[in-house]
Amino acid sequence: MRNKKHKSLLLWISTRIIVVAASVLFIIMFAMWSIYAVQYYWVIHHMSPAEYQEFLTLRANPHINISRFHEIVDAGWGIGYSTPSITSLNWGWLLIFLILATPFIILRCLRAARPLTAQFSSLTEVAEIVAQGNFNQQAKLVTDGPEEMLRFSNNFNKMISQLALYERELKASHVAAAHELRSPLTAAMGRLQGMIDHVFPADEKQLNMVMTQLKSLSHLTDDLHFLSLASAGQLTLHRNVLNLESVLKERLTWLKPQLEAANMSVSIEADDEFYYVGDEFRLGQVFNIILENMLRYCSKGDRMFVRLRHTPQGFEITFQDTGPGVAIDYLPHIFERFTRGERSRARDLGGSGLGLSIAKEICVAHQGSITATMPVDKGLLITVNLPILPHKLIDSLPEDTGR
């Protein structure tokens, strides 16, 4: 079914003004012609056949007897018919027609403006409801309105839907954050209370257990602070020229003990040098999060493949493992806050559920993106796309930035 093509606002308004003006002129012209026609046929109806024939002859050739022609006209239509005057009958009829046409003009203008007023009224009513914190209303779309108004109304409804989504996510995030913060805090307080009540000995082992919970709480608050800055658009990046492959290898070196313990191998495929202007620490954090996430979901003996390649848009870095992957219903929510796969539901195994959310925010801050898919064969595929580095930005950086 083809979509109805709507006119632009300028064309939409201009068309209606022209239609109203043309309609008024046509009505007045038709009314004036009607008066002339009625008056003409009324006069000739009362003429004798001979006089009418004489009138037709003189009207076609008035030079034959101009005086007689004016005599017939003055007798039939009146002497004032041909006398120029502001008070003549024609001007009076024109005034009458204008008075009669005014209600039509008003009604026609109101009818022409109805789509705009109806759309604005709907937007105003919904805006008042939204201002009170209710995001469940949508403005009605007036389909015969101009294109700009329809686009504005559609975007207005999308904005409300997005606000409703943000509200739901915020409420869910608050509940999840409270739960995540409560877990280590409760554990630490319980352990300390046990030592106070002499249930546990106040030795180094018990204190280390308390410290572990407090460190977990500290990491969680740092992550939440980072995400709040990213959501507010206040995330600061310290950009310099870096080699993406070098940063990746450095992060793999950090994870080498865990990889060896899991008997997992990681191969890096890069056919060129990949220099990029970005925040080295934050991008390293993205690589670390992805690698740890894959390490968490994979089994002993699985393998990881990391590939770096150039694209027309910039750089693409893919991370693929041979593990079991994740549940299909979890995949669309993998980058949402406080979400964990079935194999990582527990906090001690799955972390806080904020890692991939942080990775997404860092990529977005670099004007990039991160996606997750399930390959046909096996495992999980995470793709990071970073935009092309402008050469003028490279040239403007100092020599000691790692170029």
N, C-alpha and C positions, 0 to 999 in steps of 0.2 A: 504493500500500500504506500503510495507516494505521500510524503509529508507536504502539508499545505505551506506554500511559500508566502510569508508575511511581508508587508511593505515596511519600508523604513519609517521612522517617526515623521520626518520632514514630508515625505510623499503621502503618508497617511493623513496628516493634518491638512496639507495643501489640497489633496483630492476632495476632502469634505468641505473645505471653504469654497472651492470652485463650484462644487455641486450645489451648495446652498445659494451662492450668488447667481449662478446660471439659472437655477430654478425660479428665483425671485424675478429676474429679468424676463424670463419666458412668461411667467404668469402675468406680469404687468403688460408686456407686449400683446399677449393674447387677449387680455381684458380690453386694452385700448382698441385693438382690431375688432373685437366683438361689439364694442359700442359703435364704432364707425359702421360696421356691417348692419347692425340693427337699425341705426339711424338712416342709413342709405336705403335699405329695403323698405323702411317705413315711408320715406318720402316718395320713392318712385311708385310705391303701391297706390298712393293717393294722386298720382299724375294721370291725366288722360292719355290714351294711347298716342294721340297726335303730339301732345306736349312731351311725352317721354321719348318719342322718336326724334323730335326736334332737339331735345337735350343731348341725346347720344351723338347727333350730327355735330352740334356745336362743341361738345366736349372733345370730339376728335379733331375739329377744325375751328377753334374759337375765333380765328381772324375773320371768319365769314361775317359774324355779327357779335362782336365782343360785348356790346351793351346788352343785347338780348340774352346772352349766356349768363351774365351777372344777374340779370333780372330773374331768370329761372332759379338760379342758385340761392339768391336772397329770398325768393318766395318760398322755396322748399326748406332750406336749412336755416334761414334767418340771416339778417344782415350782419350779426355779430360773428358768423361762422368764419368769415374771411378777414375779420378785424383783429390785428395783433394786439393782445392785451393780457396782462398777468391775471386778470380776473375772468378770462374766457372760460368757457365750459370745459375745454380739454384739461386745463390745469386743475379744475375742481375735481374732475373724474380721477386724475392722477393722484391727487391727495387722498381721495376716498380709497383707491386701490392700495396705496401705501399703508393706510390705516388697517385695511382688511388683511394685507399681507404680513403685517408685523407679527401677529400670533403664529402664523405659519413659519416665519423666520425663526422665532424663538423656539418653537417645538422642533423644527428641523435641526437647529443647532444643538438643542439638548439631546436629541436622538443621536446626532453625530458624535457628541462627546460622551455618550453613555459608556462605551467600552473603557475609556480612560478613567472616568469617575468610579465605575464599578471596580476596576482593578486597584485603584488607589484606596478605595474604601476597604477592600479586602485586605490589602497590605497594612493599612493603618490598624484595623481591628486585630489582626494577628500580631503585629508589632507590640500592641498594648498587652496582649496576652503573654508574649515572650518576655517583655520587660518585667513581668511579675514572676518569671522563673519557670513558666510552663512551656516546654519545648515540644508538646505533642500536637500542636496545631500547624496547619499548612494553609497558605494563601490559595484561594481559588484562582485558576487561570482563565482569563477571558480570551478565548481563542481568536476573536475577530479584532484584537488590538494590534498595535504596531509591533514590529520586530523587537525594537529596543525594550519595550515594556514587557514583552513575553520573556526576553532574556533576563531582564532584571528580576521578574517574578520567579523564574526558575532558579536563578542564583540565590534569591532570597530564601526559597524553600530548601535549597541545598545547604545554605548556611544554618538554617534552623535544624536540619537533620544532623549536621556536623556538630552543632552545639549540644544536641541531645546525646550524640555519641560521646562527646567529651564529658558530659555530665555523668553518663553511665560508667565510663572508664575511670573518671575521677572517684566516684563512689566505690567502685570495685577496687581501685588502687588504694584508697584509704583503708578499706577493710583488710586487704591483703597486707598492706604495710604495717598496720597495727598487729596483725597476727605474726608477721615475720619478726617484728621488733620484740614482741612479747616472748617469743620462744627462747632466745638466748638470755634475755633479761630475767625471765622466770627461772631458767636453769642456774644462772649465776647467783641469784638471790636465794634459791633453795639450797645451793651448796654452802653459801656463807651462813645461812640460818642453821644448817646442820652442824657447821663447825662451832657456832655460838652455843648451840644446845648440846655440844659434845657428842653429837651423833657420829660425826666424822672427825678424825684427828686433824688439827690445824697444821698440817705438814706441807712440804713443797709440792707433793703430788696433787693434793686438793687445791692448793692455790693456783697451780698450773691449769687445772681444769676450769677454775673460775676465770683465769686470764684468757683461756681459749674462747670462752663464751663472750667475754668483753671485747676481744679482738673481732670476733664475728659481728658483734653489734656495731663496732666502729666501722668495719668495712661496709655494712649495710647502710648506715647513715651516710657514709661518703658516697655510695652509689645513688642513694635517693637524692642527695644534694646535687650530684652531677646531672641526674635526669631532670630535676626541677630547673636547673640553669638552662639545659638544652631546650626544654619545653617553652621557656620564656624567651628564647633567642639570645641568651646572655652567655653562651658558651664561648670562651676565649681560646683561640687556637694560636699556637706559637709556630708559625710557618717557616720552613727553610727547605733548601733543596736536599732531598734524601734519595737513597737507592732502595726501592721497595724490596728487591731481592735480599739485600744486606739486612734490612730490618727483619724480614721474615726468617732468615737463617739465625739471626741473633735470638729471636723468640724460640726457635726450635732448640737452640742450645740450652736455654733455660729449662725446657721441658724434657730434655734428654733423659734424666733419671726416671721420670714417669713412663716415658715411651719404652725405655729398656725394661722396666719392671713389667710392662704389659706385653713385651715381646712384639712391639709394633714398629713398623718401618715407615718412614716418610720420604717421598721422593719429590724433588723440585724440578720443574721443567720451565726453563726460561731461555728463549732463543736470542735475547738481546739485553741491553742494559735498560733499566726502567727507572729513570730519574723523574721525580715528582716533587712539586712544591706543596708541602703539607706539614702537619704536626707529627713529628716522628714518634713522640711518646704515645699520642692518641691512636695513631694507625698501628703502632706496635701492640697497643691494648686490644684493638680489633682482632689482629692476627692471633693474639694470645687467647682471647675469648673463644674464637672459632676452633682453634686447635684443642683447647681444653674441653669444649663441648663435644667434639668428635671423639676425643679420648674417653670421655665419660660414657658415650653411647656404644663405643666399639667393644669387641671382645678381644681376648688375647690372640695374637697372631694376625689380626687384621692389618690392612695397609691403608696409608693415606697418600693421595696424589695432589700436589699443588702445582698449578700451571699459571704462568704469567704470560700475557700476550697483549699486543697492541690492537686497538679497535679504532674505527673512524671517529668515535667519540672520545677516546682516551685510553685507559688501561683497564684490563679485566683480569681479576685474580680469582681462580676457582679452587675450591677445596672439596675433594671427594674422597670418601672412605669406602671400605668394603664391608662395613658393619651392617647391622639389621635395619638401620634407618630409624624413622620415627613413625608413630601412628598417623594415618592419613587425616583423621579429624584434628590432630594436633598441629599439622603442618601450617594451616592458615594462621595460627595463633603463635607461631614459634618466636616471633619478635615482640610479642606483647609482654608487658611487665608481669612478673610473678607467675609466669607459666613454666611448667616443667613437663617433660615427657614421662610416660609411664615408668621407664627405667630409672628415672631420676626424681621421683616424687619426694623422697626424703631429703631434708635439708643437708645432712652430712654427705649425701651423694650428689645431689643436684644443685647445690648452692642456693642462692636466694631467688633464682628465676629472673634476675635482672641483667645477666650478662649479655645476651643477644639484643636486649632492648638498648643497652649502652652502645653496643657495636653499631646498631642502626642509627642512633643519634649522632655518633661520630662520623659515619659515612654521609649522612645528610648535611652535617656541618661543613663537610668538604664538597658540597654540591654533588655528591655521589649517591649510590644506592647499594643495598644489599638484599639478596633474595635467596630463598631456599626451595629446592625442588627434590623430588624423589626420582632418581634415574630408573630406567626400565629394568636394568639388570639387578642392581643391589646398592645399598648404602644411601648416604645423604649427600647432596651437592649444594654447597653454599657459594654464591657468586657475588663478588665485590666489584663494583664499577666505579672508577674514579675519572673525573673529566680531564681533558687534555690540558697540559701545562702551557700557558701562554709564554712565548719566548721573551717578550718584553719584561715579564715578571722575573724570569731567570736572570736576565741581564741586569736587573735593578738590585739583585741581592749581592751582599758582600762576598768576597772570595773565600772566606773561611766558613761558609755555611754547609760545606760538604759536597760542593759541586765537583 
